[in-house]
Amino acid sequence: MTKRFGSTTALDDVSFAVRPGRMTGFVGANGAGKTTAMRVVLGVVPEDAGHVLWRGSPLDLTSRSSFGYMPEERGLYPKMTLLEQLAFFARLHGLGSEEGRRRGRELLQELGLGDREGDRLESLSLGNQQRVQIAAALVHEPELLVLDEPFSGLDPLAVDAMAAMLRRRAAAGVPVLFSSHQLDLVERLCDDLVVLDHGRVVAAGPADDIRRDRTPLRYRVVVEPDAGFLREEGLRVLDVDGARALIELEPEAAGDLVAAEQRLLARLTRAGAVREFRPVVPTLSEIFREVVR
């Protein structure tokens, strides 16, 4: 899809998939186009070109009404009680009053706010208001979750509670798309990644595949008596510190990764005693810097 605002192209031929039962992390710098893409999916703003498909068919109002959306700008009512608030949003999605209250109570209990259902929203801390916002996105049992910065401002316990809730939804088959600047959290939770840079997708797919395709294969080894001899073995040695060394596998040798690792380990073993051999897995922050530079 493509979306322009005047002379600014916010989304430039953006394409990606969010799969059932998987959590997809949507990452990018400020202004990369994440929020705009989410708004197009939800129909808040129209695309200028392209289209969004849901289960293979173009999206319509009926489909979108089954989605759960949590905007970055919070949209709750400070004077309403928590339960009234959730029952109201449930009715907007077609649930009856009693069903909405039942679902609201269940969600508040799940989020650790069961004893606050009669409190006004404005009496809660910002972190607890955030929990109510996610409950509002979930109260109608959505078939897709689209969450814009859902973990912003949460303390570690609240992050764990919300993460567990999202994992349960994903395990039940619900596709989950969420954006976050907390890359360590995205790395911990997400099965798939979509990286945006200036309105373009620069990486997308399973997190492990992105790591493998975008980064060199490196291994941390500890050998005896000293790792200095490894350079004489014709290996690509990036760093040596006593018995420790960082080795990069030649790209052309990587083909069959398991076989390539075994060949490398065999070379090391012939040269001396190997005390440690492990792959160096790049962090999401490192991958992000590499793909957007």
N, C-alpha and C positions, 0 to 999 in steps of 0.2 A: 504494500500500500504506500501511497505518497500523500503527504499533507503539507500544504503551504499556508503561511500566514503573510499575505502581502508578498514582498520580495524574499522572504525567508522560507527556506525549505526545511520544515521540521522533521519530516520523514521522507527519505529518499529511496523509494523502491524497497521498502522493508518487508522481509518475509521470514517467518519462523513458525514452528509448530509447538503447541503445548499439549502433551500427551496425557491420556487418562491414567490416574493412579501415580503420577509423578509430580514432583515439585520442581518448578522451573524458576531459576533465579534470573531476574532482569536487571542487568547492571550497566552502568555508564556514568560518566561525569555529569555534573549539573548542566542542563541544557542539551543533553544528548538526544532527547526525544522519548524517553520512557513514559512519562505521564501522558504525552500526546498519543502515543500508541495505545495505551490503556483506555483513554477516552474514546478513541476511534472504535476499539473493540466493544465498548459499552454503548456506543451510539450517542455519546455526549457531544461529540463533534463529528461531522461527516468527512470521509476520506475524499481527496480530489481525484485519485486514481487507484485502481485495484479494488480488492474486496476482502472481506473476512468470512471464512467458512466455519461453520459449526457442524461437526459430524458429516462433513462433505457437502453441506448445503449452505447457501447464502444466509446470513443472519437476518432475522426479522425481530419485530417487537416481542413476539411470543417467546422466541428463543432467549432473547436478552433478559426477559423478566425472570428466567430461571437462574440467572447468574447472581453471584454475590460480589459486591464491589465495596472496597474500602478506599475512599479517596485520601490523598495526602492532607487536604484541607478538611478538617473534621466537620461533620454535619449533624451534630446532636443538639438536643434542646435542653439547656441548662436548668430550667425550672421544672422539668418533668422528672418523675421518679424513674429509676432504672427499669422496673418492670413495665410501667406504662409506656416507656420509650420503646422497648422491644416489642410489646404487643402492638403498638402503633405501626412499626415497620413491618411486622408480620401481616397486618391487615392490608397494607399497601401491596403486598405480594399475594393477596387473595386468601390468606388463612382466616379462619373464624376467630372471634375474640378469645374463646377459651383455649383453642389450640395454640394461638399466639402466646398467651400467658404461660401455658404449659412449656412450650419451647423456650420462652424467655427464662423461666425458672431453671430449666435444665442447663442452659448455657451459663447463666450466672453462677450456678453451682460448680460447673466444670471449670470456670475461670476463677474460682475462689471468692466470688462476690455474693454468694447465696444469702448471707446475712445482711446484705445492703440493698435488697430489692426495693424497699420502700423509701430509700434515701433519694434526694434530688441529685441529679448529675453534678451540679455545681459544688456539692459538698465533697466530692471525690478528688483525690490527687490526679494530676495529669496522666500518670501511668495507669491508674484504675479507669479513668475516662477512656483511655486507649483500649482497655479490655472490653468496655461496653461497646465501643465502636466496632470491634471485630465481632462481637456477639450480634450486633445489628446486621452485619453482612452475612451471618450464618443462620439467622433465625428462621428463614424459609427453606432450609435444607437445600442450598443451591447445588446445581449440577456442575458449576465451574466457579472457582474463586479467583478474583483479580484484586490484588492488594497492593496499594501504593504506600511504601515505607511503613509497613505494619508494626515494625519493632522500634520505631523512633521514640526515644524518650523512656523506654522501659528499663526497669532495673533487672539484674540477672535472673531473679526468681520469676518475674513476669515474662521475661523472654522464654524461659524454659517451659512455663505453662502454655504460652501461646504456640511455641514450636511443637509441643506434644499434641496440642489440639489440631494443628495443621497436618501433622504426620498421620493422625487418625483419619482425617478426611481423605488424605491421599491414599492411605491403605484401603479405604472403602471404594476407591476408584475415581475420586473427584480430581480433575486436573487443577493444579494450583500454580498460578503465576504471581510472583511478588517481586517488587523492586526493593532494593536496599543498598545503602552506602556502606553497611557493615559487612565487608567482604568475608571476614572470618565466619560470620554467621551464615552467609550464603553458602560458603564452602562446606560448612557442617551439615546443612539441611538439604541442599539441592541435588537432585539427580541430573538435571539438565541446566545449561546456561545459555543465555542470550546476551551478548555484549554489544551495546550500541555506542557509536562514536560519531558525533556530528550528523545524526539522523540516518546513519547507515549501520547495518549489521556487519560487524567485523569478525564475529565468531559465534557459532551456535551449534548445539548438540549436547550429547552426554559429556559430563564434566571430565571423565577419564579420557575420552577420545580427544577432547580439546587439549588436555595436558600432553598426550602422546604426540599429537600432530603439530603442536605449536612450540614445543620445547625440546632441547637436546636430551638424549638419554645419558644421565650421569649417575655415577656410583661412588659411594663413600666406602673406602676399604681401609683395613688395618692389617698390616703384614709384619712379619719378623724377618730380619732384625730391624730393618730400616727401609722406608719406602722409596728412598732415593734411586734404587736400582731400577724402578719401574720405567723410568724414562729410557733406559737402555733397552727395554723390551719392545720398543716401537709403539708403545701405547700413547694415546693422547692424554697426557697428565696435566691437569689444570692447576693443581696445587699440591704441595708436599709439606708436611709438618711432622718430622720424625717418622714414626711408624704409620702415620695417617696420610692418605692421599685421596684426591678427588679426580676420577677418571671419566672421560667422556667417550661414549661409544661412537665409533665412526658411523655417520649416517648411512653410508652404503652397506655397512655390515649389519644394520638393524633388522632388515627384512623379516625373518622369523625371529621375533624378540626372544622367545625362550631359548632357541638354539644359539642366538648371539650371546646371550647372557652366560650360557653354559660354556661356550668357547672362551669367553673372557675369563670366567672363573678358572677354567682348566689352565689357561696361560699363567694366571696368578699363582695357582697351586704348584705348577712346575717350577716357578721361580723362587718360591719360599713358602713359609707357613702363613696361611690366611686366617686371621682371627675375626675379621668382620667383613661382610660384603652385603651392601644394601643399596637399593635405588634411592636417589635423591628426588623426592616428589616436590615439584614446584608448588608454591602456594597460589591461591587465586589472585592475590595482590600482584605477585610476580607475573602471572599470565596476563592480567589486566594491563599492566604497564607495557608488556611486550606487544599486545595486539593493538593498542591505541596510540602508540608512539608514532 
